[in-house]
Amino acid sequence: MDISQIKAAEVKPEVGIHLTRSENAKVKVMSFINLRCPYCKKWHEESRDVLSRFIEEGKIELIIKPFDKEKESLQRGNVTHRYLNYDAPFESLQAIDKIFETQEEWGSLSLDEVAQYMETKLGLSEQNNQEATKTIIEEAGRANVTLVPTVVVGEHIFDEHITPDELTALLNEEFGK
């Protein structure tokens, strides 16, 4: 991933699914993902324990930014994003877990079949996320974020290749500033 063109300062915490246990969480972890992307699934699964621990300790706020992409293989993820409830972040995290766990089942369905799968198999309801989706796409454009996952923590930009130990060290460093 070429991160040299990404403008971290253009990535803002306002829009996304906000996971925090402290309104004053000092460190913001902002993650652009697409729920059909296998690399986003890898990032989610490998970072989940580290991020959950820091959230529970009130040290970070994780802001998940479901990023609709035009790429054919990711359009099914765009459909799944419509089923995330921005007003119930921990419910959305559970939905994200279920969506990633079943990615192989719905990943090759038609777009209409993906919507049906979200409703009938996962029991999710479509939400009114159009404005947030539009804002996230615009923000990604301003910041030159083109690939998923793209994760921004302060001035640090990375993808799924960060190890849990490296992520822990980075978050501890940011929290200590």
Beta strands, then each sheet from edge to edge (+ up, - down):
strand 1: 17-19
strand 2: 27-33
strand 3: 60-66
strand 4: 150-153
strand 5: 156-158
sheet 1: 1+ 3- 2- 4+ 5-
end
